[in-house]
Amino acid sequence: MRLLLAPMEGLLDDVLRAVLSRIGGYDCAVSEFARVSGSVLPHRCFRRIVPELDHGSRAVGGMPVRVQLLGSDPAAMAENAAQLALLAPAAVDLNFGCPAPTVNRHRGGAVLLDEPELLHDIARAVRAALPADMALTAKMRLGVVDKGRAIECAQALTAGGASELVVHARTKVEGYRPPAHWEWVGRIADVVTVPVVANGEVWTAADWVRCRAVSGATDVMLGRGAVSDPFLARRIRLGHDDDAGVRAAEWALLEPLIAEFRNRVVAKVAAHHAPGRIKQWLNMLRRRYEQAEALYMQIRPLKTLAEIDRVLVSLGILGEPDQLAA
């Protein structure tokens, strides 16, 4: 049984990966995508998206990080994969799951699922560009509008050389609306010879159990559920129940990690962007933690980092301002 941490553009970056990796429970993570167009990206672009490349392609807590590429031109994808391989990523992943309209308008992500032949050509070109011992994986949805070509797409990717598939069990047009069609993960697994990982709508340990039962998948990727509940993977592995008492104990452990998150955000982005990032994660956390709800409501109207810091200091989450790490 493996648990994978999903890529989430604009949310689950190296800052949040560091926090979740420190908590533990994940076998690996997949990074946000590097967008490939007509040029070969320099190493600094890959390092900006995935700073873990400078640390053995591992997050702070030791979790391996696969690097994801997004694009539609097989030759350009292969050239960029060869460049990326020089940085020794844990693996290279192909993005055929992003449903964002801006990405799809530029022929990237899930919109390509209407073209199984192109998926095959991309996978084959990238596989040929990588060292033999470097894994190529792919993430896909069930289709663009309907699920009629999901199996064909999966077969095209594995025939092209993908050694593992993560299947987000919804179509592009379904976005993130429930339900996830976990049964389709099993249908895909029945016709390919590589591991298939289930993804979509797993918020709790009970969801994880149902997902595995319906999909037949041994392995599950967690995304929004992991961000909203940072202890979810660890709780699944330990077989712990989830109730208010458990979450209260977890919140005490989360407080110093919120401080670490704040410090890492401030070190990465301009000060005027930091409040938005802090509020973004707390907004997700309040789905599972009533303490996060109270904290979020306190900082929601605040505009500056200094104002937010005063609240965090008053609650004992941060040290005194003159001791704060930049």
Secondary structure by P-SEA (a helix, b strand, c coil): cbbbbbbbcccccaaaaaaaaaacccccccccccccccccccaaaaaaaccccccccccccbbbbbbbbbbccaaaaaaaaaaaaaacccbbbbccccccaaaaaacccccccccaaaaaaaaaaaaaaccccbbbbbccccccccccaaaaaaaaaaaacccbbbbccccccccccccccaaaaaaaaaccccbbbbbcccccaaaaaaaaaaacccbbbbccccccccaaaaaaaacccccaaaaaaaaaaaaaaaaaaaaaaaacccccaaaaaaaaaaaaaaaccaaaaaaaaaacccccaaaaaaaaaaaccccccccccc
